[in-house]
Amino acid sequence: MNITVNINEVLRDVLSRFGEIYEKYHDKKVKSEIITPNLLDYVDFENDEELFTFLYEEAPMEIFGQAKEVENNTISHLVELYKGMPQGYKLRLASDDFGKSKAATLWFLAKYGVVVDEIIFYTIKQIDYVWSLTDVFITADIDIIEKKPSGKKIIVIDKPYNTSLECELRINTLKDLDTFEGMLK
């Protein structure tokens, strides 16, 4: 069984960190608490280009590398789940980072001591390919959830922005899983 876990908002709290770093760099507050990935709704950037420049050129190490876990010891729990996986299971982490944020993500994972079989980076155009590599996806990402093919399974980490989307299992945090064995059978 191939299990893929999204990094953002499953392991890493990138939304809160983005707000903190935006306020630091721009000396102004975000418009409200950031609870969705629609970042332009919370800041004064004029367009996606300005947002992407900030995210991926100006401050990727601070936003992606120095972010905290969504909940304390989430990655330690993931490592324990990995250690207890049955023979034939494979654990992959996936993230939609690009540019300098890839290095920042690898640093984030290294500093928390992540242990997995594979780490991949993808674009929105590659979501079908990422799904082809997995049997069960654990995510909070709307694009991943909406592109779930038939015959695949999904576990959704509950967030305000994905509550209306269908899934096989909805949990609050990765720590709600005791094992990967026999999931969703």
C-alpha positions as CSV (number, residue, x, y, z in Angstrom):
1,M,0.0,0.0,0.0
2,N,1.3,3.4,-1.0
3,I,0.4,6.2,1.4
4,T,1.0,9.9,0.5
5,V,0.8,12.6,3.2
6,N,0.7,16.3,2.2
7,I,3.1,18.4,4.1
8,N,1.2,21.7,4.3
9,E,-1.5,21.9,6.9
10,V,-1.1,18.2,7.7
11,L,2.4,18.4,9.1
12,R,3.4,22.1,8.7
13,D,1.4,25.2,9.8
14,V,2.2,27.3,6.8
15,L,-0.9,29.6,7.0
16,S,0.0,31.0,10.5
17,R,3.6,31.3,9.6
18,F,2.8,33.2,6.4
19,G,0.8,35.8,8.4
20,E,3.6,36.2,10.9
21,I,6.2,36.8,8.2
22,Y,3.9,39.1,6.2
23,E,3.5,41.3,9.2
24,K,7.2,41.3,9.9
25,Y,8.2,42.2,6.3
26,H,5.4,44.7,5.7
27,D,5.0,46.3,9.1
28,K,1.2,45.8,8.9
29,K,-1.3,43.3,10.2
30,V,-3.1,40.7,8.1
31,K,-6.8,41.6,7.6
32,S,-7.9,38.6,9.8
33,E,-6.8,35.3,11.1
34,I,-5.6,33.2,8.1
35,I,-7.8,30.1,8.0
36,T,-7.9,29.4,4.2
37,P,-5.2,29.0,1.6
38,N,-6.6,32.0,-0.3
39,L,-3.8,34.2,0.9
40,L,-4.7,37.3,-1.1
41,D,-7.8,37.6,1.0
42,Y,-5.7,38.4,4.0
43,V,-3.0,40.8,2.7
44,D,-2.5,43.9,0.6
45,F,-0.7,42.3,-2.4
46,E,-2.2,43.5,-5.7
47,N,-2.0,40.1,-7.5
48,D,-0.6,36.6,-7.5
49,E,2.7,37.7,-8.9
50,E,3.4,39.9,-5.8
51,L,2.3,37.1,-3.5
52,F,4.4,34.5,-5.3
53,T,7.5,36.8,-5.2
54,F,7.0,37.2,-1.4
55,L,6.4,33.4,-0.9
56,Y,9.1,32.0,-3.1
57,E,11.8,34.6,-3.6
58,E,11.7,37.1,-0.6
59,A,10.9,34.9,2.4
60,P,10.6,31.2,1.6
61,M,13.1,30.1,4.3
62,E,11.2,32.0,7.0
63,I,7.8,30.9,5.8
64,F,8.3,27.3,4.8
65,G,11.5,26.4,6.6
66,Q,10.9,28.0,10.0
67,A,7.2,27.1,10.2
68,K,6.0,25.1,13.1
69,E,4.2,21.8,13.1
70,V,0.4,22.0,12.9
71,E,0.4,20.4,16.4
72,N,3.3,19.6,18.7
73,N,4.9,16.2,17.9
74,T,2.9,15.5,14.7
75,I,6.1,14.5,12.9
76,S,7.3,12.3,15.8
77,H,3.9,10.6,15.5
78,L,4.3,10.2,11.8
79,V,7.7,8.6,12.4
80,E,6.1,6.2,14.8
81,L,3.4,5.3,12.3
82,Y,6.2,4.7,9.7
83,K,8.1,2.4,12.0
84,G,4.9,0.4,12.6
85,M,4.0,0.0,8.9
86,P,3.6,-3.5,7.7
87,Q,5.9,-5.0,5.0
88,G,4.9,-3.7,1.6
89,Y,3.7,-0.3,2.7
90,K,5.4,2.8,1.4
91,L,5.2,6.3,2.9
92,R,5.6,9.4,0.8
93,L,5.4,13.0,1.6
94,A,4.2,15.5,-1.0
95,S,4.2,19.3,-1.3
96,D,3.3,21.8,-3.9
97,D,6.4,23.9,-3.3
98,F,8.6,25.3,-6.0
99,G,11.7,27.4,-6.3
100,K,13.5,28.2,-3.1
101,S,10.6,26.8,-1.0
102,K,11.7,23.3,-1.9
103,A,15.0,23.7,0.0
104,A,13.1,25.4,2.9
105,T,10.7,22.4,3.0
106,L,13.6,19.9,3.2
107,W,15.1,21.9,6.0
108,F,11.7,22.0,7.9
109,L,11.5,18.2,7.5
110,A,15.1,17.6,8.5
111,K,14.9,19.8,11.7
112,Y,12.0,17.7,12.9
113,G,13.7,14.4,12.1
114,V,11.2,13.1,9.5
115,V,11.7,9.5,8.3
116,V,9.8,8.4,5.1
117,D,10.5,6.5,2.0
118,E,10.1,9.4,-0.5
119,I,9.5,13.1,-0.7
120,I,8.1,14.6,-3.9
121,F,7.3,18.1,-5.1
122,Y,4.4,18.6,-7.5
123,T,2.6,21.4,-9.4
124,I,-1.2,21.6,-9.8
125,K,-0.8,20.1,-13.3
126,Q,0.8,17.0,-11.7
127,I,-1.9,16.1,-9.2
128,D,-3.2,13.2,-11.4
129,Y,0.3,11.8,-11.5
130,V,0.7,12.1,-7.7
131,W,-2.6,10.3,-7.3
132,S,-1.3,7.5,-9.6
133,L,1.5,6.8,-7.2
134,T,-0.7,6.4,-4.1
135,D,-3.5,4.3,-2.7
136,V,-4.4,6.5,0.2
137,F,-3.8,10.3,0.4
138,I,-3.8,12.1,3.7
139,T,-4.4,15.8,3.0
140,A,-6.1,19.1,3.7
141,D,-5.6,20.4,0.2
142,I,-8.7,21.2,-1.8
143,D,-7.1,20.5,-5.2
144,I,-6.0,17.0,-4.1
145,I,-9.4,16.3,-2.6
146,E,-11.3,17.5,-5.7
147,K,-9.2,15.4,-8.1
148,K,-9.5,12.1,-6.2
149,P,-9.9,9.4,-8.8
150,S,-12.2,6.5,-8.3
151,G,-10.6,3.5,-6.7
152,K,-8.4,5.6,-4.5
153,K,-9.0,6.6,-0.9
154,I,-8.6,9.9,0.9
155,I,-8.3,10.9,4.6
156,V,-9.0,14.6,5.0
157,I,-7.5,16.7,7.8
158,D,-10.5,18.8,8.8
159,K,-10.0,22.6,8.0
160,P,-12.5,25.4,7.7
161,Y,-12.0,25.4,3.9
162,N,-12.5,21.7,3.2
163,T,-15.5,20.7,5.4
164,S,-17.9,20.4,2.5
165,L,-15.7,18.0,0.4
166,E,-16.4,14.3,0.4
167,C,-13.9,11.7,1.8
168,E,-13.6,8.2,3.2
169,L,-12.5,9.5,6.6
170,R,-12.2,13.0,8.2
171,I,-9.9,13.5,11.1
172,N,-8.7,16.6,13.1
173,T,-5.0,15.8,13.0
174,L,-2.6,13.1,11.9
175,K,-2.3,12.1,15.5
176,D,-5.9,10.8,15.3
177,L,-4.5,7.8,13.4
178,D,-3.1,4.9,15.5
179,T,-1.7,2.9,12.6
180,F,-1.5,2.9,8.8
181,E,-2.3,-0.9,8.8
182,G,-5.8,-1.7,7.6
183,M,-6.8,1.9,7.1
184,L,-10.1,2.4,5.4
185,K,-10.7,-1.3,4.7
